[in-house]
Amino acid sequence: MGEPKAPLPPAFSDAAIRNLLVGLDLPEAATISRLSVTAEYHGIYLLRFNAKDVGRIKPPLQKQTISADDGSATLVLRVSGRHLPGLKTRNEVGCMVWVRHNTTIPVPAIVRYDCTENNPLGYEFTLLERAPGVSVDTIYDTLNEAQKLLLVKQLTDYIIQLHNKPWCKPCVGGLVPAGDGLPPIPGPIVEETFWQQPDIEKIWPAGENINTLNPTEGAFPGYVAYVTASVKRYIYAIQRHDSLAAYRDLIPRLQAFIAAICAPEMINELDNVTYVFAHKDLHFANIMCDPTQPDKMPITAVLDWEFSGITPSNRWNPTRAFLWNGQQNEDSKHEKERLFELFKKLIQERAPQILDEMEPNEMQEAMQTVHNFLRAIVEVCPRGQCVDKVGVWRATLEASLEVFGV
């Protein structure tokens, strides 16, 4: 993962955005406001439509999107940077559509989108209904314990819903729109740790792109297939970048590791998981709530689905961001851990089998450790980062390789 904010789109004029709306067969926005606080991967604009024009927006907007005071409505235009072209927007749309149709998790409705740059703005974009409420991280310090419990209970319900809809066939990947009103279908996995185009152009030799350095070839038919594809990409990266030359002696062992995990008897053990859909970055900055109902604290929206997808259930929370309040300090870490124990207690009361599904077996843990530490080395060395840590990471990686006899 690089510096997401660096290659964001330029600021667009009101005229450019109105021209886009014409091409989308939408009425003219009464006001257009660009948010001064920029999201990591998007430029964001608020488009307000007068009451007389709201009825011309198709499909019809949800009731909560329309102002009870004057009948106006505000849509959110998110213009994507060129970080993961052709992947991120498409995955986000597919995931949001799936969640809206398969759960009660509140997700903003998608009014329009384009996962190409063939539009008047020249960038990928989504146009969404504006979610009511405020993000939980902005009010977290004002919440009492009862209100925190209300939020955790709602999130627990969401996790249970997702785990109660396991994927019928083994699959690791994202979701993409199928078109013609059909449900989204499995597609390439999209991860925030991927090498992204701006960093590739800056750091890697000519000819590399998001597809040569990341496992983007499509949804994978199982946990082992995903790890295998990822490790092959990391081997390729080690061969290509001079900063990784010190790790080339590991390549024969990594190739032997791939052969070991792909052995039929090992696949049976490693692929013995439940495959579920997961948000994978469910911290409180991505959760909107309505604090005007302090006795209920209803969650009004869950945002930022671009890195979501189908995953082994033991990888539903890969960055351990779940229940983080967004504050960078030790107290925040302890608070997240405290809330997670509360979450586990609630799950134990309602669906204890899910806790078992979330735990990897010994061999799965070793396989994932190889994947994680190899990825970390390939991520930081080309950037000249973490030089004091990579030696320890290598030792951890090699110890996990030994579990597989290589």
Buried (B, 14 or more C-beta within 10 A) or exposed (E): EBEBEEBBBEEBEBEBBBBBBEEBEBBBBBEBEBEEEBBEBBBBBBBBBBBEBBBEBEEEBEEBBBEEEEBBBBBBBBBBBBBBBBBBBBBBBBBBBBBBEBBEBBBBBBBBBBBEBEBBBBBBBBBBBBBBBBBBBBBBEEBEEEBBBBBBBBBBBBBBBBBEEBBEEBBBBBBBBEEEEEEBBBBBBBBBBBBBBBBBEEBBEEEBBBEBBBBBEBBBBBBBBBBBBBBBBBBBBBEBBEBBEBBEEBBEBBBBBBEBBBEEEBBEBBBEBBBBBBBBBBBBBBBBBBBEEEEEBBBBBBBBBBBBBBBBBBBBBBBEBBBBBBBEEEEBBEBBEEBBEBBBEBBEEEBEEBEEBBEBEEBBEBBBBBBBBBBBBBBBBBEEEBEEEBEEBBEBBBEBBEBBEB
